[in-house]
């Protein structure tokens, strides 16, 4: 039986429902290719934190309404319509402001200790691409594409895009994609490891949700520890990472979920995990 709860995000520009322990977070500005705004972005930050901490959520699925994932920042707002409050801030205050906004968005998303999936129905550009890359897994529709976009507006990048891109595709390809800002279609994204899989446009949401649901039903603490191990794999030396892996595994052997998984294996049935 499917259960679904609608979450009030405080704005129509962001939708959130919790269905079968999956928080489906939808950027909902299709007329603007789901670009970030002063209403959408704070709501997204709040939903990432709220769903990341909620015991009712086992996985997060982030997607976009219509034919785009997220076109990034509001380029028009960078010109004649710039926020007058930002113009009055000192350079140091503007730097600190962006650093804080980044920490609470892609920083918070990377820190979520549950599986996170980005489903790309269309373009993911600039900060939108950074949001997708901050998720654990990316599934793209065949018609989707990505682009860093910053070089085209004479900016250098934000929201951790260079760090995230380098770790996904390597330094040579990351430099090419950052310097050129070229569009990369879904097929090439899959070939270079930028997305995990490409599916027909009309099957994107169903396949992404099916994966998120299967992960949400998994052993919660084991998945959390897996994320810790995987994060440390690119931060620590082999010996340190290996030793931390051992500690986490031994801790898990004492959990009810481990005992349930073993019993389910013996009885040839699907395990039912409780997170204990």
Secondary structure, 3 states (H helix, E strand, C coil): CCCEEEECCCCCCEEEEEECCEEEEEECCHHHCCCCCCCHHHHHHHHHHHHHHCCCCCEEEEEECCCEEECCCCCHHHCCCCCHHHHHCCHHHHHHHHHHHHHHHHHHHHHCCCEEEEEECCEEECHHHHHHHCCCEEEEECCCEEECCHHHHCCCCCCCHHHHHHHHHCHHHHHHHHHHCCCEEHHHHHHCCCCCEEECHHHHHHHHHHHHHHHHCCCHHHHHHHHHHHHHHCCCCHHHHHHHHHHHHHHHCCCHHHHHHHHHHHHCCCCCCCCC
